[in-house]
Amino acid sequence: MEIRLGNITKSYQDSGNRRILFEKMDAFFPSGHRCVILGKSGVGKSSLLNLISGIDTPDQGEITIGEQRVSE
C-alpha cells in the first residue's frame, strides 16, 4: 500500500522551547517498494514512523495509507 505525507509539520516542547522536527514535509512511499530511514540520533526517525503508524498526529498536514487518512 502506498504512503503519502503532504505538507507535514510536527513540533514539540523541549524545556520550554518549541522544537520543529518537520516543517511542510512531503514524502511518497510507493506500494511494493522498500525504504530505509537513516539519520543521526534525535533527527526524527522514530517520530516519522509514529506519525505514519497513527501513534502520533502532525501539527499540520495529511498522511494517507492507501485511501485511508491516518493523520486525524
Jmol script that loads the backbone (N, CA, C; Angstrom):
load data "model"
ATOM      1  N   MET A   1       0.824  -1.168   0.000  1.00  0.00           N
ATOM      2  CA  MET A   1       0.000   0.000   0.000  1.00  0.00           C
ATOM      3  C   MET A   1       0.882   1.249   0.000  1.00  0.00           C
ATOM      4  N   GLU A   2       0.531   2.219  -0.798  1.00  0.00           N
ATOM      5  CA  GLU A   2       1.342   3.431  -0.834  1.00  0.00           C
ATOM      6  C   GLU A   2       1.084   4.316   0.389  1.00  0.00           C
ATOM      7  N   ILE A   3       2.098   5.078   0.749  1.00  0.00           N
ATOM      8  CA  ILE A   3       2.014   6.006   1.874  1.00  0.00           C
ATOM      9  C   ILE A   3       2.373   7.396   1.359  1.00  0.00           C
ATOM     10  N   ARG A   4       1.513   8.360   1.663  1.00  0.00           N
ATOM     11  CA  ARG A   4       1.749   9.751   1.257  1.00  0.00           C
ATOM     12  C   ARG A   4       1.710  10.669   2.471  1.00  0.00           C
ATOM     13  N   LEU A   5       2.693  11.545   2.535  1.00  0.00           N
ATOM     14  CA  LEU A   5       2.716  12.594   3.551  1.00  0.00           C
ATOM     15  C   LEU A   5       2.685  13.917   2.804  1.00  0.00           C
ATOM     16  N   GLY A   6       1.735  14.765   3.146  1.00  0.00           N
ATOM     17  CA  GLY A   6       1.601  16.036   2.457  1.00  0.00           C
ATOM     18  C   GLY A   6       1.615  17.213   3.409  1.00  0.00           C
ATOM     19  N   ASN A   7       2.592  18.087   3.224  1.00  0.00           N
ATOM     20  CA  ASN A   7       2.695  19.341   3.975  1.00  0.00           C
ATOM     21  C   ASN A   7       2.729  19.103   5.491  1.00  0.00           C
ATOM     22  N   ILE A   8       3.495  18.095   5.919  1.00  0.00           N
ATOM     23  CA  ILE A   8       3.539  17.696   7.333  1.00  0.00           C
ATOM     24  C   ILE A   8       4.434  18.639   8.141  1.00  0.00           C
ATOM     25  N   THR A   9       3.863  19.138   9.229  1.00  0.00           N
ATOM     26  CA  THR A   9       4.629  19.887  10.214  1.00  0.00           C
ATOM     27  C   THR A   9       4.428  19.199  11.551  1.00  0.00           C
ATOM     28  N   LYS A  10       5.515  18.975  12.268  1.00  0.00           N
ATOM     29  CA  LYS A  10       5.455  18.364  13.591  1.00  0.00           C
ATOM     30  C   LYS A  10       6.479  19.039  14.492  1.00  0.00           C
ATOM     31  N   SER A  11       6.026  19.445  15.667  1.00  0.00           N
ATOM     32  CA  SER A  11       6.919  20.080  16.638  1.00  0.00           C
ATOM     33  C   SER A  11       6.542  19.597  18.031  1.00  0.00           C
ATOM     34  N   TYR A  12       7.399  19.882  18.985  1.00  0.00           N
ATOM     35  CA  TYR A  12       7.097  19.578  20.384  1.00  0.00           C
ATOM     36  C   TYR A  12       7.845  20.551  21.275  1.00  0.00           C
ATOM     37  N   GLN A  13       7.409  20.617  22.523  1.00  0.00           N
ATOM     38  CA  GLN A  13       8.035  21.493  23.508  1.00  0.00           C
ATOM     39  C   GLN A  13       9.191  20.762  24.174  1.00  0.00           C
ATOM     40  N   ASP A  14      10.331  21.418  24.256  1.00  0.00           N
ATOM     41  CA  ASP A  14      11.517  20.848  24.888  1.00  0.00           C
ATOM     42  C   ASP A  14      12.114  21.907  25.808  1.00  0.00           C
ATOM     43  N   SER A  15      11.951  21.719  27.105  1.00  0.00           N
ATOM     44  CA  SER A  15      12.446  22.673  28.112  1.00  0.00           C
ATOM     45  C   SER A  15      11.936  24.090  27.848  1.00  0.00           C
ATOM     46  N   GLY A  16      10.662  24.188  27.489  1.00  0.00           N
ATOM     47  CA  GLY A  16      10.065  25.498  27.255  1.00  0.00           C
ATOM     48  C   GLY A  16      10.271  26.054  25.859  1.00  0.00           C
ATOM     49  N   ASN A  17      11.072  25.392  25.051  1.00  0.00           N
ATOM     50  CA  ASN A  17      11.322  25.842  23.679  1.00  0.00           C
ATOM     51  C   ASN A  17      10.598  24.937  22.699  1.00  0.00           C
ATOM     52  N   ARG A  18      10.103  25.516  21.622  1.00  0.00           N
ATOM     53  CA  ARG A  18       9.438  24.726  20.584  1.00  0.00           C
ATOM     54  C   ARG A  18      10.499  24.173  19.637  1.00  0.00           C
ATOM     55  N   ARG A  19      10.527  22.858  19.480  1.00  0.00           N
ATOM     56  CA  ARG A  19      11.473  22.206  18.575  1.00  0.00           C
ATOM     57  C   ARG A  19      10.699  21.675  17.373  1.00  0.00           C
ATOM     58  N   ILE A  20      11.072  22.117  16.194  1.00  0.00           N
ATOM     59  CA  ILE A  20      10.410  21.693  14.967  1.00  0.00           C
ATOM     60  C   ILE A  20      11.156  20.488  14.395  1.00  0.00           C
ATOM     61  N   LEU A  21      10.444  19.361  14.260  1.00  0.00           N
ATOM     62  CA  LEU A  21      11.031  18.162  13.669  1.00  0.00           C
ATOM     63  C   LEU A  21      10.891  18.180  12.151  1.00  0.00           C
ATOM     64  N   PHE A  22       9.674  18.470  11.689  1.00  0.00           N
ATOM     65  CA  PHE A  22       9.376  18.508  10.251  1.00  0.00           C
ATOM     66  C   PHE A  22       8.588  19.777   9.970  1.00  0.00           C
ATOM     67  N   GLU A  23       8.918  20.437   8.877  1.00  0.00           N
ATOM     68  CA  GLU A  23       8.180  21.635   8.501  1.00  0.00           C
ATOM     69  C   GLU A  23       7.834  21.567   7.019  1.00  0.00           C
ATOM     70  N   LYS A  24       6.534  21.443   6.741  1.00  0.00           N
ATOM     71  CA  LYS A  24       6.000  21.391   5.377  1.00  0.00           C
ATOM     72  C   LYS A  24       6.668  20.278   4.558  1.00  0.00           C
ATOM     73  N   MET A  25       6.799  19.108   5.180  1.00  0.00           N
ATOM     74  CA  MET A  25       7.474  17.979   4.546  1.00  0.00           C
ATOM     75  C   MET A  25       6.496  17.177   3.685  1.00  0.00           C
ATOM     76  N   ASP A  26       6.941  16.797   2.514  1.00  0.00           N
ATOM     77  CA  ASP A  26       6.204  15.911   1.625  1.00  0.00           C
ATOM     78  C   ASP A  26       7.035  14.652   1.408  1.00  0.00           C
ATOM     79  N   ALA A  27       6.369  13.508   1.356  1.00  0.00           N
ATOM     80  CA  ALA A  27       7.058  12.252   1.068  1.00  0.00           C
ATOM     81  C   ALA A  27       6.077  11.284   0.428  1.00  0.00           C
ATOM     82  N   PHE A  28       6.611  10.387  -0.390  1.00  0.00           N
ATOM     83  CA  PHE A  28       5.803   9.367  -1.039  1.00  0.00           C
ATOM     84  C   PHE A  28       6.565   8.057  -1.002  1.00  0.00           C
ATOM     85  N   PHE A  29       5.922   7.028  -0.474  1.00  0.00           N
ATOM     86  CA  PHE A  29       6.492   5.695  -0.407  1.00  0.00           C
ATOM     87  C   PHE A  29       5.590   4.781  -1.231  1.00  0.00           C
ATOM     88  N   PRO A  30       6.012   4.406  -2.442  1.00  0.00           N
ATOM     89  CA  PRO A  30       5.140   3.613  -3.317  1.00  0.00           C
ATOM     90  C   PRO A  30       4.936   2.187  -2.817  1.00  0.00           C
ATOM     91  N   SER A  31       3.808   1.645  -3.162  1.00  0.00           N
ATOM     92  CA  SER A  31       3.474   0.270  -2.827  1.00  0.00           C
ATOM     93  C   SER A  31       4.459  -0.692  -3.491  1.00  0.00           C
ATOM     94  N   GLY A  32       4.849  -1.731  -2.768  1.00  0.00           N
ATOM     95  CA  GLY A  32       5.726  -2.748  -3.337  1.00  0.00           C
ATOM     96  C   GLY A  32       7.203  -2.413  -3.291  1.00  0.00           C
ATOM     97  N   HIS A  33       7.573  -1.288  -2.690  1.00  0.00           N
ATOM     98  CA  HIS A  33       8.978  -0.892  -2.593  1.00  0.00           C
ATOM     99  C   HIS A  33       9.414  -0.898  -1.136  1.00  0.00           C
ATOM    100  N   ARG A  34      10.682  -1.025  -0.915  1.00  0.00           N
ATOM    101  CA  ARG A  34      11.249  -0.950   0.431  1.00  0.00           C
ATOM    102  C   ARG A  34      11.927   0.389   0.599  1.00  0.00           C
ATOM    103  N   CYS A  35      11.937   0.861   1.825  1.00  0.00           N
ATOM    104  CA  CYS A  35      12.532   2.160   2.130  1.00  0.00           C
ATOM    105  C   CYS A  35      13.364   2.034   3.400  1.00  0.00           C
ATOM    106  N   VAL A  36      14.485   2.718   3.419  1.00  0.00           N
ATOM    107  CA  VAL A  36      15.336   2.755   4.605  1.00  0.00           C
ATOM    108  C   VAL A  36      15.349   4.182   5.123  1.00  0.00           C
ATOM    109  N   ILE A  37      15.145   4.330   6.419  1.00  0.00           N
ATOM    110  CA  ILE A  37      15.184   5.656   7.039  1.00  0.00           C
ATOM    111  C   ILE A  37      16.454   5.724   7.870  1.00  0.00           C
ATOM    112  N   LEU A  38      17.362   6.582   7.462  1.00  0.00           N
ATOM    113  CA  LEU A  38      18.667   6.714   8.118  1.00  0.00           C
ATOM    114  C   LEU A  38      18.831   8.112   8.690  1.00  0.00           C
ATOM    115  N   GLY A  39      19.590   8.228   9.743  1.00  0.00           N
ATOM    116  CA  GLY A  39      19.913   9.538  10.299  1.00  0.00           C
ATOM    117  C   GLY A  39      20.499   9.395  11.684  1.00  0.00           C
ATOM    118  N   LYS A  40      21.107  10.489  12.127  1.00  0.00           N
ATOM    119  CA  LYS A  40      21.698  10.515  13.460  1.00  0.00           C
ATOM    120  C   LYS A  40      20.612  10.449  14.527  1.00  0.00           C
ATOM    121  N   SER A  41      21.023  10.156  15.728  1.00  0.00           N
ATOM    122  CA  SER A  41      20.114  10.120  16.861  1.00  0.00           C
ATOM    123  C   SER A  41      19.454  11.481  17.054  1.00  0.00           C
ATOM    124  N   GLY A  42      18.136  11.458  17.241  1.00  0.00           N
ATOM    125  CA  GLY A  42      17.419  12.693  17.548  1.00  0.00           C
ATOM    126  C   GLY A  42      16.929  13.498  16.364  1.00  0.00           C
ATOM    127  N   VAL A  43      17.064  12.972  15.136  1.00  0.00           N
ATOM    128  CA  VAL A  43      16.649  13.761  13.967  1.00  0.00           C
ATOM    129  C   VAL A  43      15.205  13.517  13.541  1.00  0.00           C
ATOM    130  N   GLY A  44      14.507  12.544  14.169  1.00  0.00           N
ATOM    131  CA  GLY A  44      13.096  12.365  13.885  1.00  0.00           C
ATOM    132  C   GLY A  44      12.693  11.067  13.209  1.00  0.00           C
ATOM    133  N   LYS A  45      13.570  10.088  13.164  1.00  0.00           N
ATOM    134  CA  LYS A  45      13.229   8.808  12.505  1.00  0.00           C
ATOM    135  C   LYS A  45      12.051   8.133  13.193  1.00  0.00           C
ATOM    136  N   SER A  46      12.127   7.973  14.493  1.00  0.00           N
ATOM    137  CA  SER A  46      11.036   7.338  15.244  1.00  0.00           C
ATOM    138  C   SER A  46       9.776   8.194  15.199  1.00  0.00           C
ATOM    139  N   SER A  47       9.931   9.487  15.258  1.00  0.00           N
ATOM    140  CA  SER A  47       8.775  10.389  15.181  1.00  0.00           C
ATOM    141  C   SER A  47       8.069  10.250  13.841  1.00  0.00           C
ATOM    142  N   LEU A  48       8.826  10.090  12.761  1.00  0.00           N
ATOM    143  CA  LEU A  48       8.232   9.888  11.447  1.00  0.00           C
ATOM    144  C   LEU A  48       7.429   8.593  11.413  1.00  0.00           C
ATOM    145  N   LEU A  49       7.985   7.521  11.951  1.00  0.00           N
ATOM    146  CA  LEU A  49       7.272   6.242  11.995  1.00  0.00           C
ATOM    147  C   LEU A  49       6.041   6.314  12.893  1.00  0.00           C
ATOM    148  N   ASN A  50       6.126   7.055  13.993  1.00  0.00           N
ATOM    149  CA  ASN A  50       4.962   7.237  14.862  1.00  0.00           C
ATOM    150  C   ASN A  50       3.852   8.001  14.142  1.00  0.00           C
ATOM    151  N   LEU A  51       4.206   8.958  13.315  1.00  0.00           N
ATOM    152  CA  LEU A  51       3.203   9.689  12.532  1.00  0.00           C
ATOM    153  C   LEU A  51       2.548   8.781  11.504  1.00  0.00           C
ATOM    154  N   ILE A  52       3.362   8.037  10.776  1.00  0.00           N
ATOM    155  CA  ILE A  52       2.833   7.151   9.728  1.00  0.00           C
ATOM    156  C   ILE A  52       1.917   6.085  10.329  1.00  0.00           C
ATOM    157  N   SER A  53       2.290   5.556  11.487  1.00  0.00           N
ATOM    158  CA  SER A  53       1.503   4.480  12.107  1.00  0.00           C
ATOM    159  C   SER A  53       0.258   4.988  12.822  1.00  0.00           C
ATOM    160  N   GLY A  54       0.142   6.294  12.998  1.00  0.00           N
ATOM    161  CA  GLY A  54      -1.012   6.853  13.682  1.00  0.00           C
ATOM    162  C   GLY A  54      -0.854   6.944  15.184  1.00  0.00           C
ATOM    163  N   ILE A  55       0.315   6.581  15.711  1.00  0.00           N
ATOM    164  CA  ILE A  55       0.578   6.710  17.144  1.00  0.00           C
ATOM    165  C   ILE A  55       0.569   8.179  17.545  1.00  0.00           C
ATOM    166  N   ASP A  56       1.074   9.031  16.662  1.00  0.00           N
ATOM    167  CA  ASP A  56       1.133  10.478  16.893  1.00  0.00           C
ATOM    168  C   ASP A  56       0.445  11.179  15.730  1.00  0.00           C
ATOM    169  N   THR A  57       0.050  12.420  15.932  1.00  0.00           N
ATOM    170  CA  THR A  57      -0.594  13.187  14.867  1.00  0.00           C
ATOM    171  C   THR A  57       0.255  14.410  14.529  1.00  0.00           C
ATOM    172  N   PRO A  58       0.250  14.818  13.274  1.00  0.00           N
ATOM    173  CA  PRO A  58       1.016  16.000  12.892  1.00  0.00           C
ATOM    174  C   PRO A  58       0.331  17.283  13.377  1.00  0.00           C
ATOM    175  N   ASP A  59       1.109  18.333  13.549  1.00  0.00           N
ATOM    176  CA  ASP A  59       0.539  19.647  13.867  1.00  0.00           C
ATOM    177  C   ASP A  59      -0.267  20.154  12.672  1.00  0.00           C
ATOM    178  N   GLN A  60       0.192  19.786  11.493  1.00  0.00           N
ATOM    179  CA  GLN A  60      -0.426  20.240  10.244  1.00  0.00           C
ATOM    180  C   GLN A  60      -0.109  19.230   9.162  1.00  0.00           C
ATOM    181  N   GLY A  61      -0.963  19.119   8.170  1.00  0.00           N
ATOM    182  CA  GLY A  61      -0.712  18.254   7.035  1.00  0.00           C
ATOM    183  C   GLY A  61      -1.557  16.996   7.048  1.00  0.00           C
ATOM    184  N   GLU A  62      -1.309  16.154   6.060  1.00  0.00           N
ATOM    185  CA  GLU A  62      -2.123  14.963   5.867  1.00  0.00           C
ATOM    186  C   GLU A  62      -1.249  13.750   5.590  1.00  0.00           C
ATOM    187  N   ILE A  63      -1.607  12.639   6.207  1.00  0.00           N
ATOM    188  CA  ILE A  63      -0.931  11.364   5.977  1.00  0.00           C
ATOM    189  C   ILE A  63      -1.981  10.362   5.522  1.00  0.00           C
ATOM    190  N   THR A  64      -1.732   9.710   4.391  1.00  0.00           N
ATOM    191  CA  THR A  64      -2.645   8.685   3.915  1.00  0.00           C
ATOM    192  C   THR A  64      -1.884   7.399   3.636  1.00  0.00           C
ATOM    193  N   ILE A  65      -2.533   6.301   3.973  1.00  0.00           N
ATOM    194  CA  ILE A  65      -2.014   4.964   3.655  1.00  0.00           C
ATOM    195  C   ILE A  65      -3.068   4.337   2.770  1.00  0.00           C
ATOM    196  N   GLY A  66      -2.717   4.106   1.517  1.00  0.00           N
ATOM    197  CA  GLY A  66      -3.713   3.686   0.533  1.00  0.00           C
ATOM    198  C   GLY A  66      -4.725   4.798   0.381  1.00  0.00           C
ATOM    199  N   GLU A  67      -5.967   4.516   0.652  1.00  0.00           N
ATOM    200  CA  GLU A  67      -7.033   5.532   0.597  1.00  0.00           C
ATOM    201  C   GLU A  67      -7.448   6.025   1.980  1.00  0.00           C
ATOM    202  N   GLN A  68      -6.812   5.470   3.039  1.00  0.00           N
ATOM    203  CA  GLN A  68      -7.192   5.800   4.427  1.00  0.00           C
ATOM    204  C   GLN A  68      -6.357   6.938   4.976  1.00  0.00           C
ATOM    205  N   ARG A  69      -7.025   7.989   5.404  1.00  0.00           N
ATOM    206  CA  ARG A  69      -6.336   9.105   6.036  1.00  0.00           C
ATOM    207  C   ARG A  69      -6.081   8.761   7.497  1.00  0.00           C
ATOM    208  N   VAL A  70      -4.814   8.805   7.940  1.00  0.00           N
ATOM    209  CA  VAL A  70      -4.464   8.441   9.316  1.00  0.00           C
ATOM    210  C   VAL A  70      -3.992   9.630  10.140  1.00  0.00           C
ATOM    211  N   SER A  71      -4.021  10.822   9.581  1.00  0.00           N
ATOM    212  CA  SER A  71      -3.455  11.988  10.251  1.00  0.00           C
ATOM    213  C   SER A  71      -4.453  12.749  11.121  1.00  0.00           C
ATOM    214  N   GLU A  72      -5.639  12.200  11.342  1.00  0.00           N
ATOM    215  CA  GLU A  72      -6.617  12.917  12.169  1.00  0.00           C
ATOM    216  C   GLU A  72      -6.606  12.412  13.593  1.00  0.00           C
TER     217      GLU A  72
END
end "model"
wireframe off; spacefill off
backbone 0.3
color backbone group
